């Protein structure tokens, strides 16, 4: 079984009116949790790794683990590079077998972002992969990508239409009020802006920084065209909290399996909760091919 381009999964979600969960990981236990949850929910899934995760775990290790995990899960799954800001890293991921990549040129001037995104799209098409891009800046910090609150700005709908027409990307990440990392208060999504963008671009939209966003707001975003939802912080939080609790209960424990095993199970539950929230549970066979 091989990876499915994320664009294929998102087009099926577009037809079905749901969103596909895209879950970040940088170690074996969280990757296992992601695919186990997808199998239990019979849901399509996107396994995401960031540039920081690649530096931590190594590209070859991550690809090899993902191949094994997806083969055992038997659900349609994409392997996706999240927030690729370096062209060399994006191209290396395509060469390594990623079925989807994100080129994040959101900090660049619009025309430079378009030019570089077009290069990525060309390379991805040759590799049979799909491309996500970003327009507008999403606040907060995720691995090496940091945007101060004062720098964050929302995506302009007309600019989004122009960008998609010029680049031919498969999905567009938009800034409508979410942020990476932990929220200081409850996020307020600009749902009207989101609906305008969806109506103009005609491709699946992506919601980054969705950890901590109330479930009702997430479902309203899905109604307005969001088809890929990124989750990282919620998984990390539950994973690390479980480790802390386990060490508090058994401070003399030195077997990593007895510490990381419960954390892995906790991560499974987080991913299952998100899959059900996004409406992708039991959608594995509905227009989502298993290669």
C-alpha positions in Angstrom: 0.0 0.0 0.0 1.3 3.4 -0.9 0.5 7.0 0.0 -2.4 8.8 -1.6 -2.0 12.4 -2.7 -3.7 14.7 -0.2 -5.5 16.4 -3.0 -7.4 13.2 -3.8 -8.5 12.9 -0.2 -9.6 16.6 -0.1 -11.5 16.4 -3.3 -13.5 13.5 -1.9 -14.0 15.6 1.3 -15.2 18.4 -0.9 -17.9 16.2 -2.4 -18.9 14.7 0.9 -18.9 17.9 2.9 -16.4 16.9 5.6 -12.8 17.6 6.5 -9.8 15.3 6.7 -7.6 15.4 9.8 -3.9 16.2 9.2 -2.0 15.2 12.3 1.6 16.2 13.0 4.2 13.8 14.4 7.9 13.5 14.9 8.3 10.1 16.7 7.1 6.5 16.3 4.5 6.5 19.1 2.5 9.5 17.7 2.7 8.2 14.2 1.4 4.8 15.4 -1.4 6.6 17.3 -2.4 8.6 14.2 -2.8 5.5 11.9 -4.3 3.3 14.6 -7.0 6.0 15.2 -7.7 6.3 11.5 -8.0 2.5 11.2 -10.4 2.3 14.2 -12.5 5.1 12.7 -12.2 3.8 9.2 -11.2 7.3 8.1 -8.9 8.8 5.5 -5.9 10.6 7.2 -3.0 12.8 6.5 0.2 12.2 8.3 2.2 15.5 8.6 5.8 16.1 9.4 7.4 19.5 9.7 10.9 20.7 8.8 11.6 20.6 12.5 10.4 17.0 12.7 12.7 16.1 9.8 15.7 17.6 11.6 14.8 15.8 14.8 14.0 12.3 13.5 15.5 12.2 10.0 13.7 12.1 6.7 14.5 8.5 5.9 13.3 7.3 9.3 10.0 9.2 9.1 9.3 7.9 5.6 10.1 4.3 6.5 7.9 4.5 9.6 5.0 6.0 7.7 5.2 3.3 5.0 4.9 0.6 7.7 2.2 2.4 9.6 0.1 3.0 6.5 0.5 -0.6 5.3 -0.8 -1.8 8.6 -3.6 0.7 8.9 -5.2 -0.2 5.5 -6.9 3.2 5.2 -6.2 5.9 2.5 -3.4 8.1 3.9 -1.2 10.9 2.6 2.3 11.7 3.8 2.5 15.5 3.9 5.2 18.1 4.5 3.9 20.8 6.7 5.1 24.4 6.4 7.9 23.8 4.0 9.7 27.1 3.7 12.9 25.8 2.1 12.6 24.7 -1.5 15.5 22.2 -1.0 13.5 20.5 1.8 10.3 20.4 -0.3 12.1 18.8 -3.2 13.8 16.3 -0.9 10.5 15.2 0.5 9.0 14.7 -3.0 12.1 12.6 -4.0 11.7 10.6 -0.7 8.1 9.6 -1.6 5.9 12.2 0.1 2.5 12.3 -1.6 1.8 15.9 -0.7 3.9 19.0 0.2 3.1 22.4 1.6 5.2 25.3 0.4 4.8 28.2 2.8 5.8 31.4 1.1 3.3 33.5 3.2 6.1 35.8 4.5 7.2 36.6 1.0 5.9 39.4 -1.4 2.9 38.0 -3.3 4.5 37.7 -6.7 7.6 36.0 -5.2 5.3 33.6 -3.3 3.5 32.8 -6.6 6.7 32.2 -8.6 8.2 29.8 -6.0 4.9 28.0 -5.5 4.6 27.5 -9.3 8.1 25.8 -9.1 6.9 23.5 -6.4 3.6 22.7 -8.3 5.6 21.7 -11.4 7.9 19.4 -9.4 5.0 17.9 -7.5 3.1 17.2 -10.7 6.1 15.3 -12.0 6.2 13.3 -8.8 2.4 12.6 -8.7 2.0 14.6 -5.6 -0.3 17.5 -4.5 0.6 20.9 -3.2 -0.8 23.1 -0.4 0.2 26.8 -0.2 -0.5 29.5 2.3 -1.7 33.1 1.8 -2.0 35.4 4.8 0.0 34.7 8.0 -1.2 32.5 10.8 0.0 33.7 14.2 1.9 31.7 16.9 4.8 29.3 16.7 5.1 25.9 15.2 8.6 24.4 15.1 10.7 26.9 13.1 7.7 28.9 11.9 6.9 31.9 14.1 4.7 34.9 13.4 4.2 37.6 16.1 0.6 38.7 16.8 1.3 42.1 15.2 2.6 40.5 12.0 -0.3 38.1 11.6 -2.9 39.2 9.0 -6.0 37.7 7.5 -6.1 36.3 4.0 -7.6 38.7 1.4 -10.3 36.9 -0.6 -9.5 38.5 -4.0 -5.8 38.0 -3.5 -6.6 34.3 -2.7 -8.5 34.0 -6.0 -5.6 35.6 -8.0 -3.0 33.4 -6.2 -4.9 30.1 -6.9 -5.5 31.0 -10.5 -1.8 31.8 -11.0 -0.4 28.8 -9.1 -2.8 25.9 -9.7 -2.3 24.6 -6.1 -4.5 21.8 -4.8 -5.3 23.4 -1.4 -4.9 26.7 0.2 -4.2 27.4 3.9 -5.9 30.7 4.9 -5.6 33.0 7.9 -9.0 33.6 9.4 -8.3 33.8 13.1 -6.5 30.7 14.2 -2.9 30.5 15.6 -0.3 27.8 16.1 0.4 26.6 19.6 -1.6 27.3 22.8 -4.3 30.0 22.7 -4.3 32.8 25.3 -8.1 33.1 24.9 -10.8 31.6 22.8 -10.1 32.1 19.1 -12.7 33.9 17.0 -12.9 32.7 13.4 -13.9 35.1 10.6 -16.4 32.8 9.1 -17.8 35.4 6.6 -14.3 35.9 5.2 -13.8 32.1 5.0 -17.0 31.7 3.0 -16.0 34.4 0.6 -12.6 32.8 0.0 -14.2 29.4 -0.6 -16.6 30.9 -3.1 -13.8 32.6 -5.1 -11.1 29.9 -5.2 -13.1 26.7 -5.7 -10.5 24.5 -4.1 -10.3 22.9 -0.6 -9.3 25.2 2.1 -7.0 24.4 5.1 -7.3 25.4 8.7 -4.0 25.6 10.5 -3.7 26.0 14.2 -7.0 24.2 14.9 -6.0 22.8 18.3 -8.0 24.5 20.9 -10.6 25.9 18.5 -14.1 25.1 19.9 -15.8 22.2 18.1 -18.8 24.3 17.0 -16.5 26.8 15.3 -14.6 23.9 13.6 -17.9 22.5 12.2 -18.9 26.0 11.0 -15.6 26.3 9.2 -16.2 22.9 7.5 -19.6 24.1 6.3 -17.8 27.0 4.7 -15.2 25.0 2.7 -12.5 23.9 5.0 -11.5 20.3 4.0 -8.1 19.8 5.8 -7.7 20.6 9.4 -4.3 20.6 11.1 -3.8 19.3 14.6 -0.6 19.2 16.6 -0.7 20.9 20.0 -3.7 18.9 21.3 -1.9 15.7 20.6 1.4 16.9 22.2 -0.5 18.1 25.2 -2.3 14.9 25.9 0.8 12.8 25.1 3.1 14.8 27.5 0.5 15.1 30.2 0.1 11.3 30.2 3.9 10.9 30.5 4.0 13.3 33.4 1.2 11.5 35.2 2.8 8.1 34.6 6.1 9.3 36.0 4.4 10.8 39.0 2.6 7.5 39.7 5.7 5.4 39.2 8.8 7.6 39.7 11.1 4.6 39.8 9.9 3.3 36.4 12.8 3.0 33.8 11.1 1.0 31.1 10.3 3.5 28.2 7.5 1.2 27.0 5.6 1.6 30.2 5.9 5.3 30.0 5.4 5.9 26.3 2.8 3.2 25.8 0.0 4.9 27.8 0.9 8.2 26.1 0.4 6.6 22.7 -3.0 5.3 23.7 -3.9 8.8 24.9 -2.9 10.2 21.6 -5.1 7.6 19.8 -8.1 9.0 21.7 -7.3 12.6 20.8 -7.0 11.7 17.1 -10.3 9.7 17.2 -12.1 12.6 18.8 -10.9 14.9 16.0 -11.8 12.5 13.2 -15.3 12.3 14.5 -15.5 16.1 14.9 -14.4 16.6 11.3 -17.0 14.2 10.0 -14.5 11.9 8.3 -15.2 8.8 10.4 -16.3 5.9 8.2 -15.4 7.8 5.1 -12.4 5.6 4.1 -14.3 3.9 1.2 -16.2 6.9 -0.1 -14.1 8.2 -3.0 -10.8 7.7 -1.1 -8.7 5.1 -2.8 -6.4 2.7 -0.9 -3.4 2.1 -3.1 
